[in-house]
Amino acid sequence: MNKVLSNDDPNQHLQVNYPINLYLLLPFSIGPLILLFPAPFIKILFYGILFFFFFYILFSRQACRMEIENNLLKINYFFFWDKNVIVDLNDIVSADYGKSFYDLVSDKRLGDIFAFPKYCYDELVLEMKDGKEIYLHTNTRMFGFNKVYEYISRFLKEYRS
C-alpha cells in the first residue's frame, strides 16, 4: 500500500512496500523442485539453489520496504544480510538518485543498457550535514522509489528554504 499525506499534516507518513516480484521468489524456487521430485536429492538441491539465486539476483536483490514517518526515513530490507537503515530527514542537505536498468529514458541511470545484471536496484544518494554521502540501494514496488524521492525533495525544498 502506498500512502502519501501532505507535509502540512503533523502525522506525515509515506510507505512503499516490498516489490511484488519478491513474493514470486519462493514459488519460482520451489516449482522446479516439484518437477524434479523423482530425481536424486543432490540434483534437486542444486537446482533449487540455482533457481533461488538466479531469481534473487535478477529481481529481488535489495528488496525493501521504505517508510517516512515523523521525519525519519526507515528502510527495512527483506533479506537478513542487508542491514536496515534509519535516516533523519533533518540531517539531509541534498538528495540525488540513480535508476536501475529498466528506466531506459532516464538520464540518471546507474549504467548503460549492458549493466542489466549488475544494477537491478535503484540508488538513493543523500548528502548529510556532516559532509558524508550515503548511498542506499533499494528495490521497491514500481514507482515507489519515485514517490520516496519526490517526498524527500519536497521536504528539502519546503523546510530548508
Secondary structure, 3 states (H helix, E strand, C coil): CCEECCCCCCCCEEEECCCHHHHHHHHHHHHHHHHCCCCCHHHHHHHHHHHHHHHHHHHHCCEEEEEEECCEEEEEECCCCCCCEEEEHHHEEEEEEEECCCCCCCCCECCCHHHCCCCCCEEEEEEECCCCEEEEEEECCCCHHHHHHHHHHHHHHHHHC
